[in-house]
Amino acid sequence: MPLPMTIRPVVRQDFERWLPLWDGYNAFYGRSGDTALAPEITGMTWSRFFDAYEPVHALVAEHEGELLGLVHYLYHRTTTAIEPNCYLQDLFTSAGSRGKGVGRALIEGVYERASAAGSKRVYWLTHQTNHTAMKLYDKVADHSGFVSYRKLF
């Protein structure tokens, strides 16, 4: 059963409650211990949410003063449309709030803000082994069929 919650932009005072969610997200993707993100990256990520010149945004799900989840998204230009695309980059919910509608509410929060910004497309990536999340994603979006490639330097 979905929890009553508020989906809202992060505020500077959220940092201490946002950080454990961010750390949990990074640990889920293997960025912890020896492979943890440098503190400077976390600091820069946080600061971008409050910089009007940055296209990076963050929402949180809150219930009774507790942050249950986060979503980070950004806008970018594309060669196939005039309006910007919205890329949902990070989505994470606390272990205790999973299955209670938090992830769906965060995605819908991004949909609302992207639509208000004139974007006609929200998209994201997930790892092929993230079957639990994919059950939700299959309900709230269409699988594009595209395969992702990358080269790290």
Sequence and secondary structure as in RCSB ss.txt:
>XXXX:A:sequence
MPLPMTIRPVVRQDFERWLPLWDGYNAFYGRSGDTALAPEITGMTWSRFFDAYEPVHALVAEHEGELLGLVHYLY
HRTTTAIEPNCYLQDLFTSAGSRGKGVGRALIEGVYERASAAGSKRVYWLTHQTNHTAMKLYDKVADHSGFVSYR
KLF
>XXXX:A:secstr
     EEEE  GGGHHHHHHHHHHHHHHTT SGGG   HHHHHHHHHHTT TT  EEEEEEEETTEEEEEEEEEE
E  TT SS EEEEEEEEE GGGTTTTHHHHHHHHHHHHHHHTT   EE    TT HHHHHHHHHHS         
   
